[in-house]
Amino acid sequence: MHLTLRQLQVFEAVARHLNFTRAADELFMTQPAVSGHIRQMEEEAGLPLIEHVGKRLYLTEAGAEVQRAALDVRHRLEDLEMSMADLAGMVRGNLRLAVTTTAKYFAPHLLGVFSRRFPGVEIRLEVSNRENVLDRLASNEDELAIMGRVPQGMSVTGTAFTENPLVVVAPAEHPLAGERDIAPERLAEESFLVREAGSGTRLAMEQYFAEHGLSLKGGMELGSNETIKQAVMAGLGLSVLSLHTLPIERSMGRLVILDVAGFPLKRHWYAVHLKEKKLSVVARTFLDFLTEEGGALVEQVASGNGISQNDV
């Protein structure tokens, strides 16, 4: 196949959006021009790369192969640009970062400081559940990921950069609010709202109860921290959440942290990357930034004070 860089760029955008119009808007092209590039690529390949099912687009098996090649080429060109910038003594290029949904409460604040310090860096942030973040990391869509637990059975390196205390939360009017040193056995009598299976917070909860020979009384499984907080405030149960998700609700008196024996559970936030991957200059710079300053900045956010625009 004799493909041009422009054709690969167009195909990567179409494959990512699975929509010709959005790809055309991103590339500042007309939709017919985008369709023309895809048609030429299919003629060159001798195989369909994209198929229409109803009004939706899907990649064929051949299209998925071309997408992987297009991503490899895009990432290699980005790495080349960053290497040239590094040789010129500059930090510039793309930072491809994914974070789990709990980390979204502080990650944008960290990126704000980093961006002001290194204005030549273009940041691409993906917020998703743990499973999708790991899939993106494995397929090299992102260089770094921030999560609360380093995955087992995956060839990665995890660097802890700050603590992630997990606490038991309840509505302000709950009978246990104000009690001291609540026993695990008493806690086990309460219904708990939990995240989806595989969530780091849920695993920590289950491990806590198992270590005390108790069972977690799950009342409802919910897909986000925001939904869980609303459900706790509505009196549907207790939950265990990262302290970093609670500054607003605590300051407003909508949620309280219960004083439970063994809590807070001491966990950490990690910056994770593939072990065999050579990080770009930008990714290494961001990793250094996290290890040197991330902890203090995250605590600043958790306190409810926020981060000043002058923190550079």
C-alpha positions in Angstrom: 0.0 0.0 0.0 1.2 3.5 -0.9 -0.4 5.8 1.6 0.4 9.4 2.3 0.7 11.0 5.8 -2.4 13.1 5.0 -4.4 10.0 4.2 -3.4 8.3 7.5 -4.2 11.5 9.4 -7.7 11.7 7.8 -8.3 8.0 8.5 -7.2 8.3 12.1 -9.7 11.1 12.7 -12.5 9.3 11.0 -11.8 6.1 12.9 -11.6 8.0 16.2 -14.9 9.8 15.7 -16.6 7.2 13.5 -18.2 10.2 11.9 -17.2 11.9 8.6 -18.6 15.3 9.6 -16.7 15.6 12.9 -13.5 14.4 11.3 -13.8 17.0 8.6 -14.5 19.8 11.2 -11.4 18.7 13.2 -9.2 18.7 10.1 -10.7 21.9 8.5 -11.7 19.9 5.5 -15.0 19.4 3.6 -16.8 16.2 4.1 -16.6 15.2 0.4 -12.8 15.6 0.7 -12.6 13.3 3.7 -14.8 10.7 1.9 -12.5 11.0 -1.1 -9.4 10.2 1.0 -11.1 7.1 2.5 -12.3 5.9 -0.9 -8.7 6.2 -2.3 -7.3 4.3 0.7 -9.9 1.5 0.2 -9.0 1.3 -3.5 -5.3 1.1 -2.6 -6.0 -1.6 0.1 -8.4 -3.6 -2.1 -10.6 -4.0 0.9 -13.3 -2.0 2.7 -12.0 -0.2 5.7 -15.2 1.3 6.9 -18.7 -0.1 6.7 -22.1 1.6 7.1 -24.7 -0.2 9.2 -27.8 1.9 9.2 -26.6 5.4 10.0 -23.6 4.4 12.0 -20.0 3.7 10.9 -17.9 0.8 11.9 -14.3 -0.2 11.2 -13.8 -3.4 9.4 -11.0 -5.8 10.4 -8.8 -4.2 7.8 -9.8 -0.8 9.0 -8.8 -1.6 12.6 -5.3 -2.6 11.3 -5.0 0.7 9.4 -6.1 2.6 12.5 -3.4 1.0 14.6 -0.8 1.9 11.9 -2.1 5.5 11.7 -1.9 5.8 15.5 1.7 4.5 15.5 2.7 7.0 12.8 1.0 9.9 14.6 2.6 9.1 17.9 6.0 8.6 16.3 5.7 12.1 14.6 4.7 13.6 18.0 7.7 12.0 19.6 9.9 13.3 16.9 8.6 16.8 17.4 9.2 16.6 21.1 12.7 15.2 20.6 13.6 18.1 18.4 12.2 20.5 21.0 14.2 18.8 23.7 17.4 19.2 21.6 16.5 22.9 21.3 16.2 23.1 25.1 12.4 23.4 25.1 9.5 21.4 26.6 6.8 21.3 23.9 4.6 18.8 22.3 1.6 16.7 23.3 0.8 15.2 26.7 -1.5 12.2 26.4 -3.0 11.5 29.8 -5.9 9.4 31.0 -7.3 9.5 34.6 -9.9 7.4 36.4 -13.1 9.2 37.2 -12.1 9.8 40.9 -9.0 11.6 39.8 -11.0 14.1 37.8 -11.5 16.1 41.0 -7.9 17.2 41.1 -6.3 16.3 37.7 -7.5 19.5 35.9 -6.0 21.6 38.7 -2.6 19.9 38.3 -2.8 20.3 34.6 -3.6 24.0 34.9 -0.4 24.6 36.9 1.6 22.5 34.5 0.1 24.2 31.4 0.9 27.6 32.7 4.5 26.6 33.4 5.0 24.9 30.0 2.7 26.8 27.5 4.2 24.9 24.6 2.6 21.6 25.7 -0.8 20.6 24.3 -2.7 18.5 26.8 -5.1 15.6 25.8 -7.0 14.4 28.8 -9.2 11.4 28.9 -11.5 10.7 31.9 -13.0 7.3 32.1 -13.5 4.2 34.3 -10.5 2.1 35.3 -11.1 -0.6 32.7 -11.1 1.8 29.8 -8.1 3.7 31.1 -6.1 0.5 31.2 -7.3 -0.4 27.7 -6.1 3.0 26.4 -2.8 2.6 28.2 -2.3 -0.9 26.8 -3.0 0.3 23.2 -0.6 3.2 23.5 -3.4 5.8 23.2 -2.1 7.5 26.3 1.5 7.7 27.7 0.5 8.2 31.3 -2.5 7.3 33.5 -3.4 8.4 37.0 -5.2 5.8 39.1 -5.6 4.7 42.7 -4.2 1.2 42.2 -1.4 -0.2 40.0 -2.8 -3.0 37.9 -1.6 -6.6 38.5 -0.7 -8.8 35.6 0.1 -5.9 33.3 3.7 -4.8 32.5 3.5 -1.3 33.9 5.5 1.0 36.2 3.5 2.9 38.9 4.9 5.9 40.7 3.1 7.1 43.8 2.9 10.8 44.1 0.4 11.5 46.9 -1.8 9.8 49.4 -5.4 8.9 48.6 -7.3 8.4 51.9 -10.6 6.6 51.7 -13.3 7.5 54.2 -16.8 6.4 55.2 -19.4 9.0 54.3 -22.9 9.5 55.6 -25.6 12.1 55.4 -25.3 14.8 58.1 -28.3 13.5 60.0 -27.3 9.9 60.1 -27.4 8.2 63.6 -23.7 7.4 63.5 -22.7 10.9 62.8 -20.8 12.2 65.8 -20.0 8.8 67.3 -16.4 7.9 68.0 -14.4 4.9 67.0 -17.3 3.0 65.3 -16.7 -0.7 65.3 -16.5 -2.6 62.0 -19.3 -4.9 63.2 -21.6 -1.9 63.7 -20.7 -0.6 60.3 -21.5 -3.9 58.7 -25.1 -3.5 59.7 -25.4 -0.6 57.3 -26.2 -0.8 53.6 -23.5 0.5 51.3 -23.5 2.1 47.9 -20.7 0.8 45.8 -19.0 1.5 42.5 -18.9 -1.0 39.6 -17.0 -4.3 40.0 -13.2 -3.8 39.5 -13.3 -0.3 41.0 -10.3 0.4 43.3 -12.6 1.9 45.9 -14.9 -1.0 45.9 -12.1 -3.5 46.2 -10.7 -1.6 49.2 -14.2 -1.7 50.9 -14.5 -5.4 50.3 -11.0 -6.1 51.6 -11.7 -4.1 54.8 -14.8 -6.1 55.6 -13.1 -9.4 54.7 -10.1 -8.6 57.0 -12.6 -8.3 59.9 -14.5 -11.5 58.9 -17.5 -9.5 57.8 -19.5 -9.2 54.6 -20.2 -6.0 52.8 -23.9 -5.3 52.7 -24.3 -3.8 49.3 -27.4 -1.8 48.8 -27.0 -0.4 45.3 -24.3 -0.4 42.5 -23.8 3.0 41.0 -21.5 4.1 38.1 -20.0 7.4 39.4 -18.9 9.1 42.5 -21.3 12.0 41.9 -24.3 9.6 41.8 -23.1 7.9 44.9 -22.8 11.2 46.8 -26.3 12.2 45.8 -27.6 8.8 46.9 -25.8 9.1 50.2 -27.3 12.5 50.8 -30.7 11.1 49.9 -30.4 8.5 52.7 -30.0 5.4 50.5 -27.0 4.1 52.3 -23.4 4.8 53.3 -20.3 4.7 51.1 -16.6 4.7 51.0 -15.1 7.5 48.9 -11.8 9.2 48.3 -11.4 12.2 50.6 -10.4 14.1 47.4 -14.0 13.9 46.0 -15.6 15.6 49.0 -14.5 19.2 49.5 -17.7 20.9 48.3 -20.2 18.5 50.1 -18.2 18.7 53.4 -18.0 22.5 53.3 -21.7 22.7 52.8 -22.5 20.2 55.5 -24.3 17.9 53.2 -22.0 14.9 54.0 -20.1 13.9 57.0 -17.1 11.6 57.5 -17.7 8.9 60.1 -15.1 8.0 62.7 -14.7 4.3 62.0 -12.0 2.1 63.4 -9.4 1.4 60.8 -10.3 4.4 58.6 -9.2 6.3 56.7 -7.8 3.5 54.5 -4.4 4.6 53.4 -4.0 4.4 49.6 -2.0 6.3 47.1 -2.5 8.0 43.7 -0.1 6.6 41.1 1.1 7.7 37.7 1.3 4.6 35.6 2.9 3.9 32.2 3.9 0.8 30.2 7.2 -0.6 31.5 8.7 -1.0 28.1 7.7 2.4 26.8 10.2 5.1 26.5 8.4 8.2 27.7 8.5 11.4 25.7 10.2 14.5 27.1 6.8 16.0 27.9 5.6 12.9 29.7 8.8 12.6 31.7 8.6 16.3 32.6 5.0 15.8 33.8 5.9 12.8 35.8 8.7 14.7 37.5 6.2 17.5 38.2 3.8 15.1 39.8 6.4 13.5 42.1 7.9 16.8 43.2 4.8 19.0 43.5 1.7 16.8 42.9 1.1 15.9 46.5 1.0 19.5 47.9 -1.2 20.6 45.0 -3.7 17.8 45.5 -3.9 18.5 49.2 -4.6 22.2 48.3 -7.5 21.1 46.2 -8.8 18.7 48.8 -8.8 21.4 51.4 -11.3 23.4 49.3 -9.0 26.3 48.8 -8.2 25.6 45.2 -5.0 26.5 43.4 -4.2 30.1 42.5 -3.6 31.1 38.9 -0.3 32.4 40.1 0.9 28.9 41.2 3.5 28.4 38.5 
